Amino acid sequence: MFMKRFLALILCVALCLSLAACGSGSSASGGGSSTGTQEGTVSGEIEILLHKVEINEIMNTMIAEFNKEYPDVKVVLNAPGDTSTVLQARAVANDMPDIVTFTYNNSDLAYVRDGFYLDLTDQAFMQNVTDSALESNKIDGKNYYLPYISNAYGVYYNVDIFEANDIAIPTTLDELYAACEKLQAAGITPIAFSDQELWTLGHLGDRLMGLIFDDDGTLFEEIAAGEASATEHEGMREVAEIYLKLHEYGQPDSLGVGYEQAISAFANGEAAMMLQGTWLLSLVKSANPEMNVDVFPLPGRTADETRVGINMDLGFAVSESSENQEAALAFLSWMSDPENAQMFADMEGSTSLIKGVEVATPEFAKMSELISAGKSFVIPRGYWAPSMVNELQNALQRLVSSKDVDQFLQEIDEGVKVAYAQS
């Protein structure tokens, strides 16, 4: 069942991205009309638990605009960074936030299966979502969250630095390594990493797993069943080796570098590249509006093997136990209004899943071409046991520190057994 939905998701994101190519907790006050309520008549306080800390400022802007129409609803935005741990604790304490942001993976789906989220299928505002996004994000035939944006993962690069050093856009991993060597010889840090942030380590790791051996969750399932081992898996070993090879071209102290520091280094020309998803573009432009930046796909071993990792990146779920469901639904209705969704898209830049929203982002054209040609994959974490992402991220951080591939693969075996015993 999951496989069919993931295949549908590929088609959905491919179409949307093709069209697109043509922090810490804070609070703000904010409380459309498709919920059947009149603007300004809803009141109460709602909490949003946000997993995408990088859009914290954008969400505060949206909340402020929402508040102009719903002045009697206070919206508290909570963006703790480690939302998975926070959400687990809140669920155990039966103290769920009113709204939880959502990605399509097994960790988030577990809360749906356990009955934590409200069925949104019949809410009128769901008609604002593209048909393909609604279909690909159904769970047992129902929609439990409002699909909002999708993402893709690539290599951001400083066009001026590339041109000044006569570097062509790499189409293979070897060409990427050669470009890095040339940059290092010129005294330029090739890649800005933010390895202090576990989630950024994990994002590169699972994209490489999809790119190198088309991970569909089978490997971890077999390890959990005692039928396989990461230590004997050529693809997993190659991923670890590529990971370390790329880090040869990063900052020597990357484990002490945070996300905002890495963005600043890249945006200000201290590094030539940064590996991240489509969500990064607005942050780079905010850090340096004059930067000449573009994006190319993270290359495979050959140009023909190069594919783009994609995923539904942001959705909004409403807690089944919320005492302020009317206000929470009013917020989702307001967010899904095409005019407001367009405002969000203009600030954030990712592909919108709301009908009528246009995202003209030429920087994503190279990835869009591959996706339109069917050269994409859904990122593997959606196939894994819920806590496997954390196990991978921690193991990758230790890999960057130790540079010991064998130890990393052993830790993956151990992490799989822990994660799958809990699922």
C-alpha positions, 0 to 999 in steps of 0.5 A: 500500500505504501509503495502505491502511495509513494509512486503517486507522490513521485508523479505529484511532485514531478508535475508540481516542480516542473511547473515551478521551474517555468530555529527556536520557538517563538510566538505571534498572534493570529484566528478561511471561511471554508470551515463555515466560520466568519472571519473574526468570529473565531477565538481561542489559542492554538499552538503550532509545532513546526518541524521546519525551523528554517521557515520560522520567520515566514510562518510568523509573517503568515500568522501576522497576516492571519491575525488581521482577519482573525484578531481573536485567535492567538497562535503560538509557534513552537519550533524546537528543532528536535520535533520528533522527540518533543512530539513523542513526549507530548503524545505520551503526556496526552498533551498534543499541540493543536496543529502539527506540521507533517511530512510523509514518512513512517514516523509521522504516519504512526501518529495517524495510525494511533488516532492522534489526528483529525480526519480532514477529508470532508473539510471544504478547504481540502478542495484547494489542494491539487488532486494529485497531492490529495490522492498521493497523501491519503492514508487508508483512503482518508486525508489527515493533513493538509498537503502544502509544499513539496521539496527536492534536494540538490547542490546550491552553487555560487555561479560567480565562483564557478565562472571565475574558476572555469568550472562546469556544472558537474554531471557525475560524482567524479566531476563533482570531486574534480570541481572540489579539487580545483576550488581547494587549489584556489584556496576556496572551501568547496562545500559548506556543511552544517554537521552540528545539526543532525537533521542536515546529516540525515538529509544527505545520508538518505538522499545518497542511499536513494541515489546509489542503491535505490533504497526502498526500505528492504535493506533495513527490514532484512537487517531487522529480520537477521537476513542481512547486514550493512557491513556486507552491503556494497551500496551502504558501504559506498554511501559511507565512502561517498559521504566521507569523500564529500566531507574532505571538501568541507570545513575542517570543523564542520561538526561545530558548524550550525545551519545558520553559520553554514548558510552565512558562509555560503551566501557570503562567498566563503564556500562555493557550494551547499547541499540542501533542499529547495527550502534553502533558496529563500534563506540564502537570498535573505542572507545575501540578496545580491548573490548569484546562486543556482542549483544543480542535481546531486550527481550519481556515479554517471550522468545517466544514474543521476536522479533527484530525491523528492518528498512532500515537505510540509503539511498541517495536521489538527490534533483529535484532542484539541480543545480549539479545533474550530480555530485550528481549522480556520487557520488551515482554511486560511493557509489553503486559500490560494491568495495566502498560499501564493504569499507563502510561496513567494516568500519560501520558494518551494513547490506549492500543492495548492491549486492556482499557486504559481512558483516561478523559480528558475534556480530549480530548472535543472532538477525539474528537467530530470524529474519531468523525465522520470529521473527521480526517487522518493526519499527513503526515510518514508519506508523506514521504521519511525526512529530509524532516521534518528539512528542514521543521523547519529551514526553519520555524525559519528562517521564524520568524526571517526572516519571509520566506515566499518564502525559506521556500518556496524552501528547501522546494524545496531541502530536498525535492531533498536528502531525496528524493535520499537516499531 
